[in-house]
Amino acid sequence: MVLFRRLLGDVLRERRMQRGMTLRQVSAEARVSLGYISEIERGQKEASSELLASLCSALDVPLSDVLRDVSHAVAVEEAALAPIPITVSSKVAARRGAGDVVASAA
């Protein structure tokens, strides 16, 4: 299962580290407790829209960029979890009888 809050936390942590900021610095800038930001980064807490806006402001990154990165990460995880169909060549399909079962790998 894809967890949005975990992927959001990964993106926020990556952005913070790219800027060379500590949790303490982001906490002071966003006026949010250090522990709560840590829980968000670890995917343990959901961030409200107001909190997310404060964190993005503290990180000097547009909210749309963060959401785009999270959306991309969700798409990658969904693709990795999707079942992979087993394709059957036309020769094999022609030899298949009416009672044959076709399987897919999950």
Legacy VTK file of the C-alpha trace (Angstrom):
# vtk DataFile Version 3.0
C-alpha trace
ASCII
DATASET POLYDATA
POINTS 106 float
0.000 0.000 0.000
1.239 3.473 -0.868
1.229 5.858 2.112
1.054 9.502 1.105
2.271 10.689 4.519
5.439 8.575 4.283
6.268 9.850 0.805
5.516 13.432 1.850
7.900 13.003 4.784
10.595 11.645 2.465
10.244 14.639 0.142
10.271 17.163 2.998
13.362 15.551 4.550
15.126 15.519 1.179
14.313 19.210 0.605
15.500 20.109 4.127
18.760 18.254 3.664
19.318 19.801 0.200
19.110 23.213 1.866
21.497 22.079 4.599
18.966 22.836 7.334
18.569 21.017 10.621
15.215 20.074 12.125
15.858 22.746 14.743
16.268 25.439 12.090
13.106 24.402 10.231
11.256 24.198 13.536
12.218 27.748 14.476
11.456 29.137 11.018
8.101 27.336 10.661
7.150 27.802 14.337
6.349 24.107 14.646
7.755 21.787 17.290
10.873 19.892 16.292
9.335 16.593 17.419
6.250 17.084 15.280
8.327 17.867 12.170
10.398 14.768 12.875
7.241 12.641 13.047
6.028 14.122 9.752
9.354 13.390 8.074
9.190 9.791 9.322
5.645 9.410 7.967
4.139 8.943 11.418
1.922 12.046 11.397
-0.275 13.684 8.772
0.527 17.305 7.953
-2.379 19.735 7.728
-2.457 22.124 4.790
-1.522 25.013 7.120
1.422 23.101 8.572
2.582 22.043 5.138
2.457 25.668 3.973
4.570 26.702 6.994
7.127 23.991 6.317
7.371 24.905 2.645
7.830 28.554 3.576
10.575 27.635 6.061
12.273 25.519 3.396
11.808 28.270 0.795
10.196 25.830 -1.628
6.845 26.227 -3.399
4.110 23.919 -2.135
3.422 22.929 -5.745
7.005 21.607 -6.086
6.652 19.474 -2.954
3.283 18.108 -4.085
4.666 17.389 -7.573
7.585 15.441 -6.052
5.218 13.490 -3.806
2.887 12.794 -6.729
5.811 11.423 -8.736
6.891 9.217 -5.811
3.315 7.899 -5.475
3.227 7.058 -9.194
6.549 5.195 -8.956
5.361 3.145 -5.972
2.020 2.390 -7.619
3.792 1.182 -10.744
6.044 -1.049 -8.657
3.000 -2.596 -6.957
0.986 -3.138 -10.143
0.603 -6.733 -11.321
2.764 -7.633 -14.282
0.716 -9.391 -16.959
2.178 -12.481 -18.543
2.012 -12.122 -22.302
1.347 -15.123 -24.491
2.754 -15.320 -28.006
0.277 -15.684 -30.864
1.498 -19.259 -31.572
0.851 -20.320 -27.996
-2.513 -18.541 -28.006
-3.527 -20.409 -31.159
-2.670 -23.754 -29.527
-4.568 -22.911 -26.352
-7.809 -24.769 -25.885
-11.079 -23.384 -24.560
-10.416 -24.685 -21.036
-6.939 -23.189 -20.591
-6.301 -20.733 -17.782
-4.299 -17.564 -18.279
-2.414 -16.277 -15.231
-0.794 -13.013 -14.305
2.116 -12.470 -11.963
1.408 -10.246 -8.997
LINES 1 107
106 0 1 2 3 4 5 6 7 8 9 10 11 12 13 14 15 16 17 18 19 20 21 22 23 24 25 26 27 28 29 30 31 32 33 34 35 36 37 38 39 40 41 42 43 44 45 46 47 48 49 50 51 52 53 54 55 56 57 58 59 60 61 62 63 64 65 66 67 68 69 70 71 72 73 74 75 76 77 78 79 80 81 82 83 84 85 86 87 88 89 90 91 92 93 94 95 96 97 98 99 100 101 102 103 104 105
